Amino acid sequence: MSQPPSAIPASEESAAETQTAPTHTAPPPSYVKLAMRNMVRKRATSLFHFALTAAGLLGVLVGLAFLDRYFNS
């Protein structure tokens, strides 16, 4: 029959607590490293988003150039 929790000696309790303590001391990976890993893993999505961003920026620049020529002629 097992003993109730209050009957466990204090030395066994502290030994059990120290054994379950995490020993992982390495810092968590940086956000840049996680983003790079994610871009490599999901290559098609990253390239699609890059293409959308490039097309959008190009569209904005061409649109501004057109508006500048239209209003300053």
Secondary structure as the mmCIF struct_conf table of DSSP 4:
data_model
#
loop_
_struct_conf.conf_type_id
_struct_conf.id
_struct_conf.beg_label_comp_id
_struct_conf.beg_label_asym_id
_struct_conf.beg_label_seq_id
_struct_conf.end_label_comp_id
_struct_conf.end_label_asym_id
_struct_conf.end_label_seq_id
HELX_LH_PP_P HELX_LH_PP_P1 SER A 2 PRO A 4
HELX_RH_3T_P HELX_RH_3T_P1 PRO A 5 ALA A 7
BEND BEND1 ILE A 8 ILE A 8
HELX_RH_AL_P HELX_RH_AL_P1 ALA A 10 THR A 20
BEND BEND2 ALA A 21 ALA A 21
BEND BEND3 ALA A 26 ALA A 26
HELX_LH_PP_P HELX_LH_PP_P2 PRO A 27 SER A 30
HELX_RH_AL_P HELX_RH_AL_P2 TYR A 31 ARG A 41
TURN_TY1_P TURN_TY1_P1 LYS A 42 LYS A 42
HELX_RH_AL_P HELX_RH_AL_P3 ARG A 43 PHE A 71
TURN_TY1_P TURN_TY1_P2 ASN A 72 ASN A 72
#
